[in-house]
Amino acid sequence: MTGNKELFSNVEEKDLQMHIKMGDNGRYSATDIGIVTFQRESSSPLILKYFIYVLGSKKNLVSIALLEDHGYDMIFSKGNSFLCHIASR
């Protein structure tokens, strides 16, 4: 999910009737859903479908479990995180 509508390459306005409670105790409305593409430094872009637009959110949040379900591993090392597609190892 993201609060930056400019990240969407395709967005569908929907009344999701969903509210997200964040760690800052804020409640945010999820209003739209679409496709977001993240450019990676040393690999092909990461295209995520069914990404949720959350009005007022200041962060981009991606579920690690969802990435793992799609064949990716997350590696955390020395303050950095790395996304690796299992088939490319």
Backbone as XML, in Angstrom:
<?xml version="1.0"?>
<chain id="A" units="angstrom">
  <residue number="1" name="MET">
    <atom name="N" x="0.833" y="-1.173" z="0.000"/>
    <atom name="CA" x="0.000" y="0.000" z="0.000"/>
    <atom name="C" x="0.878" y="1.236" z="0.000"/>
  </residue>
  <residue number="2" name="THR">
    <atom name="N" x="0.321" y="2.307" z="-0.511"/>
    <atom name="CA" x="1.056" y="3.557" z="-0.605"/>
    <atom name="C" x="0.091" y="4.736" z="-0.527"/>
  </residue>
  <residue number="3" name="GLY">
    <atom name="N" x="0.622" y="5.873" z="-0.154"/>
    <atom name="CA" x="-0.144" y="7.105" z="-0.165"/>
    <atom name="C" x="0.239" y="7.993" z="-1.333"/>
  </residue>
  <residue number="4" name="ASN">
    <atom name="N" x="1.081" y="7.485" z="-2.224"/>
    <atom name="CA" x="1.570" y="8.241" z="-3.367"/>
    <atom name="C" x="0.876" y="7.746" z="-4.636"/>
  </residue>
  <residue number="5" name="LYS">
    <atom name="N" x="-0.138" y="8.477" z="-5.079"/>
    <atom name="CA" x="-0.907" y="8.048" z="-6.244"/>
    <atom name="C" x="-0.087" y="8.093" z="-7.532"/>
  </residue>
  <residue number="6" name="GLU">
    <atom name="N" x="1.008" y="8.868" z="-7.534"/>
    <atom name="CA" x="1.858" y="8.966" z="-8.722"/>
    <atom name="C" x="2.593" y="7.658" z="-9.019"/>
  </residue>
  <residue number="7" name="LEU">
    <atom name="N" x="2.690" y="6.749" z="-8.052"/>
    <atom name="CA" x="3.372" y="5.472" z="-8.277"/>
    <atom name="C" x="2.552" y="4.513" z="-9.135"/>
  </residue>
  <residue number="8" name="PHE">
    <atom name="N" x="1.266" y="4.756" z="-9.258"/>
    <atom name="CA" x="0.383" y="3.840" z="-9.980"/>
    <atom name="C" x="0.494" y="4.035" z="-11.482"/>
  </residue>
  <residue number="9" name="SER">
    <atom name="N" x="0.672" y="2.933" z="-12.211"/>
    <atom name="CA" x="0.629" y="2.979" z="-13.669"/>
    <atom name="C" x="-0.790" y="2.713" z="-14.151"/>
  </residue>
  <residue number="10" name="ASN">
    <atom name="N" x="-1.577" y="2.115" z="-13.310"/>
    <atom name="CA" x="-2.974" y="1.821" z="-13.606"/>
    <atom name="C" x="-3.699" y="1.850" z="-12.270"/>
  </residue>
  <residue number="11" name="VAL">
    <atom name="N" x="-4.750" y="2.636" z="-12.164"/>
    <atom name="CA" x="-5.471" y="2.739" z="-10.896"/>
    <atom name="C" x="-6.965" y="2.676" z="-11.152"/>
  </residue>
  <residue number="12" name="GLU">
    <atom name="N" x="-7.650" y="1.976" z="-10.280"/>
    <atom name="CA" x="-9.094" y="1.798" z="-10.369"/>
    <atom name="C" x="-9.711" y="2.343" z="-9.088"/>
  </residue>
  <residue number="13" name="GLU">
    <atom name="N" x="-10.541" y="3.363" z="-9.236"/>
    <atom name="CA" x="-11.176" y="3.939" z="-8.061"/>
    <atom name="C" x="-12.277" y="3.005" z="-7.588"/>
  </residue>
  <residue number="14" name="LYS">
    <atom name="N" x="-12.216" y="2.654" z="-6.320"/>
    <atom name="CA" x="-13.202" y="1.744" z="-5.730"/>
    <atom name="C" x="-13.509" y="2.232" z="-4.330"/>
  </residue>
  <residue number="15" name="ASP">
    <atom name="N" x="-14.671" y="1.916" z="-3.871"/>
    <atom name="CA" x="-14.995" y="2.179" z="-2.474"/>
    <atom name="C" x="-14.683" y="0.895" z="-1.714"/>
  </residue>
  <residue number="16" name="LEU">
    <atom name="N" x="-13.438" y="0.772" z="-1.266"/>
    <atom name="CA" x="-13.004" y="-0.460" z="-0.613"/>
    <atom name="C" x="-13.596" y="-0.622" z="0.780"/>
  </residue>
  <residue number="17" name="GLN">
    <atom name="N" x="-14.107" y="0.472" z="1.346"/>
    <atom name="CA" x="-14.673" y="0.453" z="2.697"/>
    <atom name="C" x="-13.718" y="-0.234" z="3.672"/>
  </residue>
  <residue number="18" name="MET">
    <atom name="N" x="-12.447" y="0.132" z="3.549"/>
    <atom name="CA" x="-11.418" y="-0.450" z="4.389"/>
    <atom name="C" x="-10.654" y="0.689" z="5.056"/>
  </residue>
  <residue number="19" name="HIS">
    <atom name="N" x="-10.377" y="0.527" z="6.335"/>
    <atom name="CA" x="-9.564" y="1.492" z="7.063"/>
    <atom name="C" x="-8.336" y="0.766" z="7.597"/>
  </residue>
  <residue number="20" name="ILE">
    <atom name="N" x="-7.199" y="1.426" z="7.471"/>
    <atom name="CA" x="-5.929" y="0.870" z="7.904"/>
    <atom name="C" x="-5.486" y="1.617" z="9.149"/>
  </residue>
  <residue number="21" name="LYS">
    <atom name="N" x="-5.151" y="0.894" z="10.217"/>
    <atom name="CA" x="-4.613" y="1.522" z="11.420"/>
    <atom name="C" x="-3.105" y="1.306" z="11.416"/>
  </residue>
  <residue number="22" name="MET">
    <atom name="N" x="-2.373" y="2.416" z="11.479"/>
    <atom name="CA" x="-0.921" y="2.371" z="11.418"/>
    <atom name="C" x="-0.326" y="2.453" z="12.817"/>
  </residue>
  <residue number="23" name="GLY">
    <atom name="N" x="0.977" y="2.291" z="12.889"/>
    <atom name="CA" x="1.693" y="2.331" z="14.158"/>
    <atom name="C" x="1.633" y="3.680" z="14.857"/>
  </residue>
  <residue number="24" name="ASP">
    <atom name="N" x="1.311" y="4.739" z="14.115"/>
    <atom name="CA" x="1.184" y="6.065" z="14.724"/>
    <atom name="C" x="-0.228" y="6.295" z="15.269"/>
  </residue>
  <residue number="25" name="ASN">
    <atom name="N" x="-1.033" y="5.229" z="15.343"/>
    <atom name="CA" x="-2.430" y="5.242" z="15.778"/>
    <atom name="C" x="-3.349" y="5.993" z="14.831"/>
  </residue>
  <residue number="26" name="GLY">
    <atom name="N" x="-2.845" y="6.374" z="13.670"/>
    <atom name="CA" x="-3.694" y="7.012" z="12.668"/>
    <atom name="C" x="-4.529" y="5.976" z="11.941"/>
  </residue>
  <residue number="27" name="ARG">
    <atom name="N" x="-5.733" y="6.391" z="11.534"/>
    <atom name="CA" x="-6.607" y="5.535" z="10.719"/>
    <atom name="C" x="-6.687" y="6.149" z="9.334"/>
  </residue>
  <residue number="28" name="TYR">
    <atom name="N" x="-6.422" y="5.347" z="8.325"/>
    <atom name="CA" x="-6.374" y="5.833" z="6.959"/>
    <atom name="C" x="-7.359" y="5.043" z="6.102"/>
  </residue>
  <residue number="29" name="SER">
    <atom name="N" x="-7.960" y="5.732" z="5.131"/>
    <atom name="CA" x="-8.937" y="5.093" z="4.245"/>
    <atom name="C" x="-8.251" y="4.544" z="3.001"/>
  </residue>
  <residue number="30" name="ALA">
    <atom name="N" x="-8.531" y="3.298" z="2.677"/>
    <atom name="CA" x="-8.068" y="2.686" z="1.437"/>
    <atom name="C" x="-9.130" y="2.967" z="0.385"/>
  </residue>
  <residue number="31" name="THR">
    <atom name="N" x="-8.760" y="3.720" z="-0.664"/>
    <atom name="CA" x="-9.770" y="4.182" z="-1.604"/>
    <atom name="C" x="-9.651" y="3.610" z="-3.011"/>
  </residue>
  <residue number="32" name="ASP">
    <atom name="N" x="-8.437" y="3.281" z="-3.449"/>
    <atom name="CA" x="-8.228" y="2.828" z="-4.822"/>
    <atom name="C" x="-7.322" y="1.603" z="-4.826"/>
  </residue>
  <residue number="33" name="ILE">
    <atom name="N" x="-7.292" y="0.932" z="-5.966"/>
    <atom name="CA" x="-6.445" y="-0.248" z="-6.118"/>
    <atom name="C" x="-5.875" y="-0.229" z="-7.530"/>
  </residue>
  <residue number="34" name="GLY">
    <atom name="N" x="-4.646" y="-0.725" z="-7.699"/>
    <atom name="CA" x="-4.056" y="-0.697" z="-9.030"/>
    <atom name="C" x="-2.715" y="-1.375" z="-9.106"/>
  </residue>
  <residue number="35" name="ILE">
    <atom name="N" x="-1.960" y="-1.007" z="-10.132"/>
    <atom name="CA" x="-0.645" y="-1.604" z="-10.404"/>
    <atom name="C" x="0.434" y="-0.574" z="-10.109"/>
  </residue>
  <residue number="36" name="VAL">
    <atom name="N" x="1.456" y="-1.004" z="-9.360"/>
    <atom name="CA" x="2.592" y="-0.158" z="-9.017"/>
    <atom name="C" x="3.865" y="-0.863" z="-9.481"/>
  </residue>
  <residue number="37" name="THR">
    <atom name="N" x="4.779" y="-0.090" z="-10.044"/>
    <atom name="CA" x="6.054" y="-0.629" z="-10.496"/>
    <atom name="C" x="7.176" y="0.065" z="-9.742"/>
  </residue>
  <residue number="38" name="PHE">
    <atom name="N" x="8.050" y="-0.722" z="-9.125"/>
    <atom name="CA" x="9.223" y="-0.195" z="-8.436"/>
    <atom name="C" x="10.451" y="-0.534" z="-9.259"/>
  </residue>
  <residue number="39" name="GLN">
    <atom name="N" x="11.229" y="0.490" z="-9.612"/>
    <atom name="CA" x="12.479" y="0.271" z="-10.338"/>
    <atom name="C" x="13.540" y="-0.190" z="-9.342"/>
  </residue>
  <residue number="40" name="ARG">
    <atom name="N" x="14.202" y="-1.282" z="-9.652"/>
    <atom name="CA" x="15.265" y="-1.785" z="-8.782"/>
    <atom name="C" x="16.621" y="-1.446" z="-9.378"/>
  </residue>
  <residue number="41" name="GLU">
    <atom name="N" x="17.624" y="-1.307" z="-8.518"/>
    <atom name="CA" x="18.952" y="-0.874" z="-8.960"/>
    <atom name="C" x="19.609" y="-1.841" z="-9.939"/>
  </residue>
  <residue number="42" name="SER">
    <atom name="N" x="19.588" y="-3.119" z="-9.646"/>
    <atom name="CA" x="20.369" y="-4.059" z="-10.452"/>
    <atom name="C" x="19.532" y="-5.167" z="-11.073"/>
  </residue>
  <residue number="43" name="SER">
    <atom name="N" x="18.238" y="-4.923" z="-11.230"/>
    <atom name="CA" x="17.382" y="-5.976" z="-11.743"/>
    <atom name="C" x="16.203" y="-5.360" z="-12.485"/>
  </residue>
  <residue number="44" name="SER">
    <atom name="N" x="15.386" y="-6.221" z="-13.050"/>
    <atom name="CA" x="14.202" y="-5.740" z="-13.750"/>
    <atom name="C" x="13.220" y="-5.121" z="-12.750"/>
  </residue>
  <residue number="45" name="PRO">
    <atom name="N" x="12.315" y="-4.277" z="-13.241"/>
    <atom name="CA" x="11.351" y="-3.649" z="-12.334"/>
    <atom name="C" x="10.480" y="-4.682" z="-11.620"/>
  </residue>
  <residue number="46" name="LEU">
    <atom name="N" x="10.050" y="-4.335" z="-10.423"/>
    <atom name="CA" x="9.139" y="-5.169" z="-9.645"/>
    <atom name="C" x="7.732" y="-4.621" z="-9.860"/>
  </residue>
  <residue number="47" name="ILE">
    <atom name="N" x="6.868" y="-5.408" z="-10.476"/>
    <atom name="CA" x="5.496" y="-4.992" z="-10.777"/>
    <atom name="C" x="4.567" y="-5.666" z="-9.783"/>
  </residue>
  <residue number="48" name="LEU">
    <atom name="N" x="3.828" y="-4.854" z="-9.046"/>
    <atom name="CA" x="2.908" y="-5.369" z="-8.030"/>
    <atom name="C" x="1.477" y="-5.008" z="-8.394"/>
  </residue>
  <residue number="49" name="LYS">
    <atom name="N" x="0.651" y="-6.034" z="-8.539"/>
    <atom name="CA" x="-0.766" y="-5.843" z="-8.851"/>
    <atom name="C" x="-1.561" y="-5.779" z="-7.556"/>
  </residue>
  <residue number="50" name="TYR">
    <atom name="N" x="-2.726" y="-5.210" z="-7.629"/>
    <atom name="CA" x="-3.646" y="-5.102" z="-6.482"/>
    <atom name="C" x="-3.036" y="-4.287" z="-5.338"/>
  </residue>
  <residue number="51" name="PHE">
    <atom name="N" x="-2.233" y="-3.287" z="-5.697"/>
    <atom name="CA" x="-1.639" y="-2.391" z="-4.711"/>
    <atom name="C" x="-2.721" y="-1.423" z="-4.260"/>
  </residue>
  <residue number="52" name="ILE">
    <atom name="N" x="-2.762" y="-1.118" z="-2.999"/>
    <atom name="CA" x="-3.836" y="-0.291" z="-2.434"/>
    <atom name="C" x="-3.338" y="1.131" z="-2.210"/>
  </residue>
  <residue number="53" name="TYR">
    <atom name="N" x="-4.157" y="2.096" z="-2.641"/>
    <atom name="CA" x="-3.883" y="3.497" z="-2.357"/>
    <atom name="C" x="-4.554" y="3.840" z="-1.029"/>
  </residue>
  <residue number="54" name="VAL">
    <atom name="N" x="-3.747" y="4.324" z="-0.084"/>
    <atom name="CA" x="-4.240" y="4.656" z="1.252"/>
    <atom name="C" x="-4.069" y="6.155" z="1.453"/>
  </residue>
  <residue number="55" name="LEU">
    <atom name="N" x="-5.174" y="6.861" z="1.424"/>
    <atom name="CA" x="-5.186" y="8.314" z="1.531"/>
    <atom name="C" x="-4.504" y="8.772" z="2.811"/>
  </residue>
  <residue number="56" name="GLY">
    <atom name="N" x="-3.446" y="9.571" z="2.672"/>
    <atom name="CA" x="-2.745" y="10.128" z="3.821"/>
    <atom name="C" x="-1.546" y="9.329" z="4.296"/>
  </residue>
  <residue number="57" name="SER">
    <atom name="N" x="-1.355" y="8.120" z="3.793"/>
    <atom name="CA" x="-0.202" y="7.319" z="4.200"/>
    <atom name="C" x="1.083" y="7.951" z="3.658"/>
  </residue>
  <residue number="58" name="LYS">
    <atom name="N" x="2.108" y="7.993" z="4.477"/>
    <atom name="CA" x="3.378" y="8.594" z="4.071"/>
    <atom name="C" x="4.432" y="7.541" z="3.722"/>
  </residue>
  <residue number="59" name="LYS">
    <atom name="N" x="4.077" y="6.272" z="3.798"/>
    <atom name="CA" x="5.031" y="5.186" z="3.552"/>
    <atom name="C" x="4.523" y="4.281" z="2.434"/>
  </residue>
  <residue number="60" name="ASN">
    <atom name="N" x="5.459" y="3.586" z="1.793"/>
    <atom name="CA" x="5.135" y="2.512" z="0.855"/>
    <atom name="C" x="5.368" y="1.213" z="1.603"/>
  </residue>
  <residue number="61" name="LEU">
    <atom name="N" x="4.334" y="0.421" z="1.769"/>
    <atom name="CA" x="4.452" y="-0.822" z="2.524"/>
    <atom name="C" x="4.142" y="-2.010" z="1.623"/>
  </residue>
  <residue number="62" name="VAL">
    <atom name="N" x="5.057" y="-2.975" z="1.627"/>
    <atom name="CA" x="4.885" y="-4.187" z="0.828"/>
    <atom name="C" x="5.005" y="-5.380" z="1.771"/>
  </residue>
  <residue number="63" name="SER">
    <atom name="N" x="4.085" y="-6.299" z="1.676"/>
    <atom name="CA" x="4.082" y="-7.484" z="2.522"/>
    <atom name="C" x="5.190" y="-8.444" z="2.102"/>
  </residue>
  <residue number="64" name="ILE">
    <atom name="N" x="6.064" y="-8.778" z="3.032"/>
    <atom name="CA" x="7.129" y="-9.742" z="2.753"/>
    <atom name="C" x="6.530" y="-11.111" z="2.453"/>
  </residue>
  <residue number="65" name="ALA">
    <atom name="N" x="5.468" y="-11.477" z="3.161"/>
    <atom name="CA" x="4.815" y="-12.768" z="2.906"/>
    <atom name="C" x="4.282" y="-12.823" z="1.479"/>
  </residue>
  <residue number="66" name="LEU">
    <atom name="N" x="3.729" y="-11.733" z="0.988"/>
    <atom name="CA" x="3.224" y="-11.691" z="-0.386"/>
    <atom name="C" x="4.364" y="-11.850" z="-1.386"/>
  </residue>
  <residue number="67" name="LEU">
    <atom name="N" x="5.489" y="-11.170" z="-1.133"/>
    <atom name="CA" x="6.649" y="-11.322" z="-2.017"/>
    <atom name="C" x="7.148" y="-12.758" z="-2.022"/>
  </residue>
  <residue number="68" name="GLU">
    <atom name="N" x="7.197" y="-13.385" z="-0.861"/>
    <atom name="CA" x="7.622" y="-14.786" z="-0.785"/>
    <atom name="C" x="6.666" y="-15.692" z="-1.542"/>
  </residue>
  <residue number="69" name="ASP">
    <atom name="N" x="5.373" y="-15.404" z="-1.471"/>
    <atom name="CA" x="4.378" y="-16.196" z="-2.207"/>
    <atom name="C" x="4.585" y="-16.096" z="-3.717"/>
  </residue>
  <residue number="70" name="HIS">
    <atom name="N" x="5.213" y="-15.006" z="-4.172"/>
    <atom name="CA" x="5.458" y="-14.802" z="-5.597"/>
    <atom name="C" x="6.886" y="-15.145" z="-6.006"/>
  </residue>
  <residue number="71" name="GLY">
    <atom name="N" x="7.583" y="-15.897" z="-5.150"/>
    <atom name="CA" x="8.893" y="-16.417" z="-5.528"/>
    <atom name="C" x="10.083" y="-15.548" z="-5.193"/>
  </residue>
  <residue number="72" name="TYR">
    <atom name="N" x="9.920" y="-14.620" z="-4.263"/>
    <atom name="CA" x="11.031" y="-13.753" z="-3.875"/>
    <atom name="C" x="11.480" y="-14.067" z="-2.455"/>
  </residue>
  <residue number="73" name="ASP">
    <atom name="N" x="12.745" y="-13.789" z="-2.187"/>
    <atom name="CA" x="13.304" y="-13.839" z="-0.843"/>
    <atom name="C" x="13.717" y="-12.428" z="-0.455"/>
  </residue>
  <residue number="74" name="MET">
    <atom name="N" x="13.525" y="-12.073" z="0.798"/>
    <atom name="CA" x="14.035" y="-10.811" z="1.332"/>
    <atom name="C" x="15.232" y="-11.158" z="2.196"/>
  </residue>
  <residue number="75" name="ILE">
    <atom name="N" x="16.318" y="-10.476" z="1.960"/>
    <atom name="CA" x="17.536" y="-10.682" z="2.735"/>
    <atom name="C" x="17.857" y="-9.376" z="3.450"/>
  </residue>
  <residue number="76" name="PHE">
    <atom name="N" x="18.027" y="-9.442" z="4.764"/>
    <atom name="CA" x="18.363" y="-8.274" z="5.568"/>
    <atom name="C" x="19.793" y="-8.450" z="6.074"/>
  </residue>
  <residue number="77" name="SER">
    <atom name="N" x="20.642" y="-7.452" z="5.786"/>
    <atom name="CA" x="22.036" y="-7.545" z="6.180"/>
    <atom name="C" x="22.618" y="-6.156" z="6.405"/>
  </residue>
  <residue number="78" name="LYS">
    <atom name="N" x="23.190" y="-5.938" z="7.583"/>
    <atom name="CA" x="23.906" y="-4.703" z="7.911"/>
    <atom name="C" x="23.105" y="-3.449" z="7.574"/>
  </residue>
  <residue number="79" name="GLY">
    <atom name="N" x="21.840" y="-3.422" z="7.966"/>
    <atom name="CA" x="21.002" y="-2.246" z="7.765"/>
    <atom name="C" x="20.426" y="-2.089" z="6.371"/>
  </residue>
  <residue number="80" name="ASN">
    <atom name="N" x="20.661" y="-3.050" z="5.500"/>
    <atom name="CA" x="20.130" y="-3.002" z="4.138"/>
    <atom name="C" x="19.186" y="-4.171" z="3.909"/>
  </residue>
  <residue number="81" name="SER">
    <atom name="N" x="18.314" y="-4.024" z="2.929"/>
    <atom name="CA" x="17.440" y="-5.135" z="2.543"/>
    <atom name="C" x="17.614" y="-5.380" z="1.051"/>
  </residue>
  <residue number="82" name="PHE">
    <atom name="N" x="17.545" y="-6.645" z="0.674"/>
    <atom name="CA" x="17.751" y="-7.059" z="-0.695"/>
    <atom name="C" x="16.626" y="-7.989" z="-1.109"/>
  </residue>
  <residue number="83" name="LEU">
    <atom name="N" x="16.098" y="-7.752" z="-2.303"/>
    <atom name="CA" x="15.032" y="-8.585" z="-2.846"/>
    <atom name="C" x="15.645" y="-9.474" z="-3.921"/>
  </residue>
  <residue number="84" name="CYS">
    <atom name="N" x="15.442" y="-10.767" z="-3.801"/>
    <atom name="CA" x="16.049" y="-11.718" z="-4.716"/>
    <atom name="C" x="14.994" y="-12.691" z="-5.219"/>
  </residue>
  <residue number="85" name="HIS">
    <atom name="N" x="14.884" y="-12.824" z="-6.542"/>
    <atom name="CA" x="13.941" y="-13.799" z="-7.085"/>
    <atom name="C" x="14.574" y="-15.172" z="-6.976"/>
  </residue>
  <residue number="86" name="ILE">
    <atom name="N" x="13.864" y="-16.127" z="-6.426"/>
    <atom name="CA" x="14.402" y="-17.453" z="-6.131"/>
    <atom name="C" x="14.917" y="-18.127" z="-7.401"/>
  </residue>
  <residue number="87" name="ALA">
    <atom name="N" x="14.244" y="-17.947" z="-8.534"/>
    <atom name="CA" x="14.654" y="-18.593" z="-9.786"/>
    <atom name="C" x="15.963" y="-18.039" z="-10.321"/>
  </residue>
  <residue number="88" name="SER">
    <atom name="N" x="16.363" y="-16.837" z="-9.904"/>
    <atom name="CA" x="17.579" y="-16.236" z="-10.443"/>
    <atom name="C" x="18.823" y="-16.573" z="-9.638"/>
  </residue>
  <residue number="89" name="ARG">
    <atom name="N" x="18.683" y="-17.376" z="-8.612"/>
    <atom name="CA" x="19.854" y="-17.744" z="-7.810"/>
    <atom name="C" x="20.666" y="-18.811" z="-8.469"/>
  </residue>
</chain>
